[in-house]
Amino acid sequence: MRNVVVPYPSQPDPGAFKRYHMNEHVALVRKLPGARVVSYSCNGQAPEGGSPKFCVFAAEFDNGAAMAAAMASPQEQAVAENGVIFAEVPPTLIYYPVEAGI
């Protein structure tokens, strides 16, 4: 499997960010071809003294080829264009292969 995780840092207007993210952006993300699992939360907490990320998104794909196809798709282009509309502080995208289960 291959995953992408998108941790969003705190935003200047948290309420507006959450509303737009939940009502507009997630609907686009759910259209990514080949995404087996799509999950997100805007209620994350960090251990005491840690620096929490404001929201976190994750998607799971069967393999690297499936994720690469999704990232090259028109649906991902729409996601990327939409992301710059509402995320005043841009997120980091992290791509990684899933290692064997523990």
Secondary structure, 3 states (H helix, E strand, C coil): CEEEEEEECCCCCHHHHHHHHHHHHHHHHCCCCCEEEEEEECCCCCCCCCCCCCEEEEEEECCHHHHHHHHCCHHHHHHHHHHHHHCCCCCCCEEEECCCCC
